[in-house]
Amino acid sequence: MALRTAEQYRQGLRDGRVVYYRGEQVEDVTTHEQLSIGVAHTSLDYDLAEDEDHRELFSWADDDGTLHSRYYKHPASAQDLLNRREMIETSTRLSSSTVLLIKEIGTDALFALDLVSRVIDEKAGTDYHERVSAFHQHARDHDLALAVAQTDVKGDRALLPSEQEHPDYYVRIVEERADGIVVRGCKAHTTNTPMVDEIIVLPTRAIGEQDAAYAVAFAIPVNTPGVKLLASPFGASERRSEFHYPVSSKHHLVDTLTIFDDVFIPKERVFLQGEWQAAGFLANTFVEFHRYTAVSYKPPLCDLFIGASALLADYNGIPKVSHVREKLTKLITWTETVRGLGRAAAHDCRITDFGLAVPNVLLTNLAKHAFADSYHEAIQWVQDIAGGLVVTGPDELDMANDELRPYIDQYLGGAGVDADTRLRAMNLVRDLTASEFGGYNQLLAIHAEGSLEAQKITIFRDYDLERCKDLAADAMGVSR
């Protein structure tokens, strides 16, 4: 099949999948009042591969000359990683700063599985790499959209999986058969699951031998019997007014609780089955790729913060005020630090023995930490420049009232700009920073792709302290 059109992608979502939204089962995600917004958003991935201006970046020809989505190309060099980063940043920018995340995260998982399965096969005599390669080719050739379910619901986080009040707080193998396995449990925070073709499931943490049943990785179609998706309504407004919600009325993600109710996984789709020593290795390797994806899609939102703030500084007549310039400078510094570290992570990548380019772990985590650590402060800078009308302005219906509109036009204009334009800029800031969508993004900044603490742990672990100790000892004139 190679590349699919957006319509072929949407048609593939009408497959009998079990999705619930606000307590009711959804018959068709492509026509549902709220979920269809997410489908329209993610369809852009397929549109870009067909678009003349973006086709070269978003597609790639294999040795036979067949075009595929470039997301499915194994990164073999720094340039491959830079191309991947440019795809993610471009598509996010064209989606008003909202990442698509229907191939990015899935291929992050495929690259991690490719690397880890080789190691497991060598040590355990398994054939996981052959299975992973076959699935990768299947996903590539059918231009599939993929979600990744990694984060278990965990229960009491002080306890190991097998020590929990009930055993299904982590997804586990409950039956092993000659032709496959049966799994049970629930994953949280699975992004865009209703909008993809298949789900890749990965372990969430390192475990011990007593928890071997929780060492499981696999991939299955979303409509597999026993899979149930509880779509979160949070992060997007129920109102679809483009005036009040210029971004979230057209672009937003949909996260699910992803339930596996005694789901059968065919043997050829099982990529980890009880090899407990590899669970943490796989979880961390996925993160190495996925945090690189994260720092690739953050800059467009930072750019939008800068643009909205600069416009409102103009509209409010304060572009030359010193504290406004200072805040804009801080926003620019924050943005370009994240962007620069992300690019540096590609340039300083590690090439494995079998030719897979892995982004620099330290630089990737520095970029992610820089973004998340300053995010809430950046919101403060934006809101301070914008002013109180962000949350106290008139309603769209007031604007449509013939009696009230003259008052709004008279009193809410700005420096060289009419009231409508100024209020639209205020609404953009509200949607990004003070709406339900804005709150959703604030939580994502802290927790998506790993918490701030996770980045700090990785930064400390991966930094070469011994090199610095040697430098200090040399400066002191002593040996270690």
C-alpha positions as CSV (number, residue, x, y, z in Angstrom):
1,M,0.0,0.0,0.0
2,A,2.9,2.4,0.9
3,L,1.5,5.9,1.6
4,R,-2.2,6.3,2.5
5,T,-4.4,9.3,2.0
6,A,-6.0,11.1,4.8
7,E,-9.4,9.6,3.8
8,Q,-8.0,6.0,3.7
9,Y,-6.6,6.7,7.2
10,R,-9.9,7.9,8.5
11,Q,-11.7,4.9,6.9
12,G,-9.3,2.6,8.8
13,L,-10.6,3.9,12.1
14,R,-14.1,2.6,11.4
15,D,-13.3,-0.9,12.5
16,G,-15.5,-1.7,15.5
17,R,-13.0,-0.5,18.1
18,V,-14.5,-0.1,21.6
19,V,-14.2,3.5,22.7
20,Y,-16.1,5.2,25.5
21,Y,-16.5,9.0,26.0
22,R,-18.2,10.4,29.0
23,G,-19.7,7.0,29.9
24,E,-21.2,6.3,26.4
25,Q,-19.8,4.0,23.8
26,V,-18.7,5.8,20.6
27,E,-20.0,4.3,17.4
28,D,-17.6,6.1,15.1
29,V,-14.7,8.2,16.3
30,T,-14.5,10.0,12.9
31,T,-18.0,11.5,13.3
32,H,-18.2,11.9,17.1
33,E,-18.7,15.5,18.0
34,Q,-15.6,15.8,20.1
35,L,-13.3,12.9,19.0
36,S,-13.7,13.9,15.4
37,I,-11.7,17.0,16.2
38,G,-8.8,14.8,17.2
39,V,-9.2,12.8,14.0
40,A,-9.2,15.9,11.9
41,H,-6.0,17.0,13.7
42,T,-4.1,13.8,13.3
43,S,-5.2,13.5,9.6
44,L,-2.7,16.3,8.9
45,D,0.1,13.7,9.0
46,Y,-1.3,12.0,5.9
47,D,-2.0,15.3,4.2
48,L,1.6,16.5,4.6
49,A,3.0,13.4,2.9
50,E,0.7,14.2,-0.1
51,D,1.4,17.9,-0.1
52,E,3.8,19.1,-2.8
53,D,5.5,21.6,-0.4
54,H,6.2,18.9,2.3
55,R,6.3,15.6,0.5
56,E,10.1,15.4,0.3
57,L,10.5,15.9,4.0
58,F,7.6,13.6,5.1
59,S,8.2,10.7,2.7
60,W,11.2,8.5,1.9
61,A,11.8,6.0,-0.9
62,D,13.1,2.5,0.0
63,D,15.6,0.5,-2.1
64,D,12.8,-0.5,-4.5
65,G,11.7,3.1,-5.0
66,T,8.5,2.7,-3.0
67,L,7.5,5.8,-1.0
68,H,6.9,5.4,2.7
69,S,6.4,7.8,5.6
70,R,9.8,9.0,6.7
71,Y,8.9,8.3,10.3
72,Y,9.4,4.6,9.5
73,K,13.0,5.1,8.3
74,H,15.6,3.8,10.8
75,P,17.7,6.7,11.7
76,A,21.3,5.8,10.7
77,S,23.0,9.2,11.0
78,A,22.7,12.6,12.6
79,Q,21.1,13.9,9.4
80,D,18.3,11.2,9.7
81,L,17.7,12.5,13.3
82,L,17.7,16.1,12.1
83,N,15.2,15.2,9.4
84,R,13.0,13.5,11.9
85,R,13.2,16.5,14.2
86,E,12.3,18.8,11.3
87,M,9.2,16.7,10.5
88,I,8.0,16.8,14.1
89,E,8.6,20.5,14.5
90,T,7.0,21.4,11.1
91,S,3.9,19.3,11.6
92,T,3.5,20.7,15.1
93,R,3.9,24.3,13.9
94,L,1.3,23.7,11.2
95,S,-1.1,22.4,13.9
96,S,-0.9,25.6,15.9
97,S,1.7,24.1,18.3
98,T,-0.1,20.8,19.0
99,V,1.9,17.7,18.2
100,L,0.2,15.0,16.0
101,L,1.7,12.0,17.8
102,I,0.3,9.1,15.7
103,K,3.6,8.0,14.1
104,E,6.2,9.8,16.1
105,I,5.8,7.9,19.4
106,G,5.1,4.5,17.7
107,T,8.3,4.6,15.7
108,D,10.2,5.7,18.9
109,A,9.0,2.4,20.3
110,L,10.0,0.5,17.2
111,F,13.5,1.8,17.3
112,A,13.8,0.9,20.9
113,L,12.5,-2.6,20.3
114,D,14.8,-3.0,17.4
115,L,17.8,-2.3,19.6
116,V,16.7,-4.2,22.7
117,S,15.4,-7.3,20.9
118,R,18.8,-7.9,19.4
119,V,20.3,-7.9,22.9
120,I,17.7,-10.2,24.3
121,D,18.0,-12.6,21.3
122,E,21.7,-12.9,21.8
123,K,21.4,-13.6,25.5
124,A,18.3,-15.7,25.6
125,G,18.2,-17.4,22.2
126,T,14.8,-15.9,21.4
127,D,13.6,-14.6,18.0
128,Y,12.1,-11.3,19.1
129,H,14.1,-9.2,16.6
130,E,12.6,-11.1,13.7
131,R,9.1,-10.4,15.0
132,V,9.9,-6.7,15.6
133,S,11.3,-6.4,12.1
134,A,8.2,-8.0,10.6
135,F,5.9,-5.7,12.5
136,H,8.0,-2.7,11.6
137,Q,7.7,-3.6,7.9
138,H,4.0,-4.3,8.2
139,A,3.4,-0.9,9.8
140,R,5.6,0.9,7.2
141,D,4.1,-0.8,4.2
142,H,0.5,-0.1,5.4
143,D,1.4,3.4,6.6
144,L,-0.2,2.7,10.0
145,A,-0.8,5.1,12.8
146,L,0.5,3.8,16.1
147,A,0.1,4.6,19.8
148,V,2.3,3.5,22.7
149,A,0.9,2.3,26.0
150,Q,3.7,2.3,28.5
151,T,2.6,3.9,31.8
152,D,0.9,1.4,34.1
153,V,-1.7,2.7,36.6
154,K,0.7,1.5,39.3
155,G,-1.6,1.5,42.4
156,D,0.6,1.9,45.5
157,R,3.8,3.2,44.0
158,A,5.8,2.1,47.0
159,L,5.1,-1.5,46.1
160,L,6.4,-3.8,43.4
161,P,3.8,-5.1,40.8
162,S,3.4,-8.4,42.5
163,E,3.0,-6.8,45.9
164,Q,-0.1,-4.7,45.0
165,E,-3.5,-5.0,46.5
166,H,-4.6,-6.7,43.3
167,P,-2.2,-8.0,40.7
168,D,-3.5,-6.0,37.7
169,Y,-2.3,-2.5,38.5
170,Y,0.5,-3.4,36.0
171,V,-0.3,-5.2,32.7
172,R,0.7,-8.8,33.0
173,I,0.7,-12.2,31.3
174,V,-2.1,-14.3,32.8
175,E,-1.9,-17.2,30.4
176,E,0.8,-18.6,28.1
177,R,-0.2,-20.7,25.0
178,A,1.8,-22.3,22.2
179,D,0.3,-19.7,19.8
180,G,0.6,-16.6,22.0
181,I,-0.2,-15.1,25.4
182,V,-3.2,-13.6,27.2
183,V,-2.7,-10.3,29.0
184,R,-4.7,-8.3,31.6
185,G,-4.3,-4.9,33.1
186,C,-4.6,-1.2,32.3
187,K,-2.3,1.5,30.9
188,A,-2.8,5.2,31.6
189,H,-2.0,8.3,29.5
190,T,-2.1,6.5,26.2
191,T,-2.2,9.4,23.7
192,N,-4.4,9.4,20.6
193,T,-5.3,5.7,21.0
194,P,-8.8,6.2,19.4
195,M,-7.1,7.7,16.4
196,V,-4.5,5.0,15.6
197,D,-4.5,1.6,13.9
198,E,-2.4,-0.4,16.4
199,I,-1.1,-0.1,20.0
200,I,2.4,-1.0,21.0
201,V,2.7,-2.0,24.7
202,L,5.9,-1.6,26.6
203,P,6.9,-2.2,30.3
204,T,7.1,0.9,32.4
205,R,9.9,0.1,34.8
206,A,12.7,-2.3,35.9
207,I,11.5,-5.3,37.8
208,G,12.8,-8.4,39.6
209,E,12.4,-12.1,38.9
210,Q,9.3,-12.3,41.1
211,D,7.6,-9.9,38.7
212,A,8.5,-11.8,35.4
213,A,4.8,-11.9,34.4
214,Y,4.9,-8.1,34.1
215,A,7.8,-8.2,31.6
216,V,5.7,-8.0,28.5
217,A,5.8,-6.1,25.2
218,F,3.6,-6.6,22.2
219,A,1.6,-4.9,19.4
220,I,-2.0,-5.4,18.4
221,P,-4.8,-3.7,16.4
222,V,-7.0,-1.3,18.5
223,N,-10.1,-3.3,17.6
224,T,-8.7,-6.5,19.2
225,P,-11.3,-8.2,21.4
226,G,-10.9,-7.2,25.0
227,V,-9.3,-3.9,24.3
228,K,-11.4,-1.0,25.8
229,L,-10.5,2.7,25.5
230,L,-11.8,5.2,28.0
231,A,-11.2,8.6,26.3
232,S,-10.5,11.5,28.6
233,P,-12.6,14.6,28.0
234,F,-10.0,16.9,29.5
235,G,-7.7,19.1,27.6
236,A,-10.3,20.4,25.1
237,S,-13.2,22.7,25.4
238,E,-16.7,21.4,24.8
239,R,-17.3,24.7,23.1
240,R,-16.1,24.7,19.5
241,S,-15.9,28.5,19.0
242,E,-12.8,29.4,17.0
243,F,-13.1,32.9,18.4
244,H,-12.7,31.8,22.0
245,Y,-10.6,28.7,21.4
246,P,-8.5,29.4,18.3
247,V,-6.2,26.4,18.8
248,S,-8.1,23.8,20.8
249,S,-11.3,24.1,18.7
250,K,-9.3,22.6,15.9
251,H,-6.3,20.8,17.4
252,H,-6.1,18.7,20.5
253,L,-4.9,15.3,21.7
254,V,-7.1,12.6,23.2
255,D,-5.7,10.4,26.0
256,T,-7.2,7.1,27.2
257,L,-7.2,4.6,30.0
258,T,-6.4,1.6,27.9
259,I,-7.8,-1.6,29.3
260,F,-6.7,-5.1,28.4
261,D,-9.5,-7.4,29.5
262,D,-7.9,-10.9,29.0
263,V,-6.6,-10.0,25.5
264,F,-5.0,-12.6,23.3
265,I,-1.7,-11.6,21.7
266,P,-0.5,-13.8,18.8
267,K,3.0,-15.2,19.2
268,E,4.3,-13.2,16.3
269,R,3.3,-10.0,17.9
270,V,4.9,-10.7,21.3
271,F,8.2,-8.9,21.7
272,L,9.0,-9.6,25.4
273,Q,7.6,-12.5,27.4
274,G,8.9,-12.9,30.9
275,E,12.5,-11.8,30.3
276,W,12.4,-9.6,33.4
277,Q,16.0,-8.5,33.1
278,A,15.1,-6.6,30.0
279,A,12.1,-4.7,31.2
280,G,13.9,-1.7,32.5
281,F,16.3,-1.7,29.6
282,L,13.4,-1.6,27.1
283,A,11.6,1.1,29.1
284,N,14.7,3.3,29.3
285,T,15.7,2.8,25.7
286,F,12.2,3.9,24.5
287,V,12.6,7.0,26.6
288,E,15.9,7.8,24.9
289,F,14.1,8.1,21.6
290,H,10.8,9.5,22.9
291,R,12.3,12.4,24.8
292,Y,14.0,13.4,21.6
293,T,10.6,13.5,19.9
294,A,9.4,15.6,22.9
295,V,12.1,18.3,22.5
296,S,11.3,18.3,18.8
297,Y,7.7,19.3,19.2
298,K,8.1,21.8,22.1
299,P,9.6,24.8,20.2
300,P,6.5,25.6,18.1
301,L,4.5,26.2,21.3
302,C,7.4,28.3,22.6
303,D,7.3,30.3,19.4
304,L,3.6,30.8,19.7
305,F,4.1,32.2,23.3
306,I,6.7,34.6,21.8
307,G,4.4,35.7,18.9
308,A,1.3,36.1,21.0
309,S,3.2,38.1,23.6
310,A,4.9,40.3,21.0
311,L,1.6,41.0,19.2
312,L,-0.1,42.0,22.5
313,A,2.8,44.2,23.5
314,D,2.1,46.0,20.2
315,Y,-1.6,46.1,20.6
316,N,-1.3,47.3,24.2
317,G,1.1,50.0,23.2
318,I,4.0,48.8,25.3
319,P,6.5,47.2,23.0
320,K,9.3,49.5,24.2
321,V,8.6,49.1,27.9
322,S,11.7,47.7,29.6
323,H,10.1,44.8,31.6
324,V,8.2,43.8,28.4
325,R,11.4,43.6,26.4
326,E,13.0,41.7,29.3
327,K,10.1,39.1,29.3
328,L,10.3,38.7,25.6
329,T,14.0,38.2,25.8
330,K,13.5,35.5,28.4
331,L,10.9,33.8,26.2
332,I,13.3,33.9,23.2
333,T,16.2,32.5,25.4
334,W,14.1,29.7,26.7
335,T,12.8,28.8,23.2
336,E,16.2,28.8,21.5
337,T,17.8,26.9,24.3
338,V,15.3,24.0,23.9
339,R,15.7,24.2,20.1
340,G,19.5,24.3,20.1
341,L,19.9,21.5,22.6
342,G,17.5,19.3,20.5
343,R,19.6,19.9,17.4
344,A,22.8,19.3,19.3
345,A,21.4,15.9,20.5
346,A,21.1,14.9,16.9
347,H,24.5,16.1,15.9
348,D,26.2,14.4,18.9
349,C,24.3,11.1,18.4
350,R,25.6,7.6,19.2
351,I,25.7,5.1,16.3
352,T,25.2,1.5,17.5
353,D,27.1,-1.5,16.2
354,F,24.2,-2.3,13.8
355,G,23.9,1.3,12.5
356,L,21.0,2.8,14.5
357,A,21.5,6.5,15.5
358,V,20.5,7.2,19.1
359,P,20.1,10.9,20.1
360,N,22.6,12.1,22.8
361,V,20.9,11.2,26.0
362,L,22.4,14.0,28.2
363,L,21.6,16.8,25.7
364,T,18.1,15.4,25.1
365,N,17.3,15.4,28.8
366,L,18.8,18.9,29.2
367,A,16.5,20.2,26.5
368,K,13.5,18.5,28.1
369,H,14.4,19.8,31.5
370,A,15.0,23.3,30.3
371,F,11.5,23.3,28.7
372,A,9.6,21.9,31.6
373,D,11.5,23.7,34.4
374,S,10.6,27.2,32.9
375,Y,7.2,26.4,31.4
376,H,5.0,27.8,34.2
377,E,7.3,30.9,34.5
378,A,6.9,31.4,30.8
379,I,3.2,31.4,31.2
380,Q,3.6,34.1,33.8
381,W,5.6,36.3,31.4
382,V,3.0,35.8,28.6
383,Q,0.1,36.6,30.8
384,D,1.8,39.6,32.4
385,I,2.3,41.2,28.9
386,A,-1.2,40.3,27.8
387,G,-3.2,41.7,30.6
388,G,-6.4,40.9,32.4
389,L,-8.7,40.8,29.4
390,V,-7.4,37.3,28.8
391,V,-10.0,36.1,31.3
392,T,-12.4,39.1,31.7
393,G,-13.1,40.0,28.1
394,P,-16.6,39.9,26.5
395,D,-18.2,36.8,25.0
396,E,-18.5,36.1,21.3
397,L,-22.3,36.5,21.6
398,D,-21.7,40.0,23.0
399,M,-19.8,40.7,19.8
400,A,-22.7,39.5,17.8
401,N,-25.2,41.7,19.6
402,D,-26.0,44.8,17.5
403,E,-26.6,46.9,20.6
404,L,-23.5,45.9,22.4
405,R,-21.0,45.7,19.6
406,P,-20.5,49.5,19.2
407,Y,-19.5,49.7,22.9
408,I,-17.0,46.9,22.5
409,D,-15.5,48.5,19.4
410,Q,-15.3,51.8,21.1
411,Y,-13.7,50.7,24.4
412,L,-11.6,47.7,23.6
413,G,-9.5,48.8,20.7
414,G,-5.8,49.1,21.2
415,A,-2.8,50.8,19.7
416,G,-3.5,50.9,16.0
417,V,-5.7,47.8,16.2
418,D,-9.5,47.2,16.4
419,A,-11.3,45.5,19.3
420,D,-11.9,42.3,17.4
421,T,-8.2,41.7,16.6
422,R,-7.1,42.6,20.1
423,L,-9.6,40.3,21.7
424,R,-8.6,37.5,19.3
425,A,-5.0,37.8,20.5
426,M,-6.3,37.7,24.1
427,N,-8.3,34.6,23.4
428,L,-5.2,33.0,21.9
429,V,-3.3,33.6,25.1
430,R,-6.3,32.3,27.2
431,D,-6.5,29.1,25.0
432,L,-2.8,28.5,25.4
433,T,-2.4,29.3,29.1
434,A,-5.7,29.8,31.0
435,S,-8.2,27.4,29.4
436,E,-8.8,23.7,30.1
437,F,-6.5,23.1,27.1
438,G,-3.9,25.4,28.7
439,G,-4.1,23.5,32.0
440,Y,-3.7,20.3,30.1
441,N,-0.5,21.6,28.5
442,Q,0.8,22.7,31.9
443,L,0.5,19.1,33.2
444,L,2.0,17.7,30.0
445,A,5.0,20.1,30.5
446,I,5.8,18.5,33.8
447,H,4.8,14.8,33.3
448,A,4.8,14.0,29.6
449,E,7.8,11.9,28.4
450,G,8.9,11.7,32.1
451,S,8.8,14.0,35.0
452,L,11.3,16.7,35.9
453,E,12.8,14.3,38.5
454,A,13.2,11.7,35.8
455,Q,15.2,14.1,33.7
456,K,17.4,15.1,36.7
457,I,18.1,11.5,37.5
458,T,19.1,10.9,33.8
459,I,21.2,14.0,33.6
460,F,23.2,13.1,36.8
461,R,23.5,9.4,35.8
462,D,24.8,10.2,32.2
463,Y,27.2,13.0,33.0
464,D,30.8,12.1,33.2
465,L,31.7,13.2,36.7
466,E,34.9,11.3,36.7
467,R,36.3,13.4,33.9
468,C,35.7,16.5,35.9
469,K,37.2,14.9,39.0
470,D,40.3,14.2,37.0
471,L,40.5,17.8,35.8
472,A,40.2,19.0,39.3
473,A,42.8,16.6,40.6
474,D,45.2,17.6,37.8
475,A,44.7,21.3,38.6
476,M,45.5,20.5,42.2
477,G,48.6,18.7,41.2
478,V,47.5,15.4,42.7
479,S,46.7,12.0,41.3
480,R,43.5,10.0,42.0
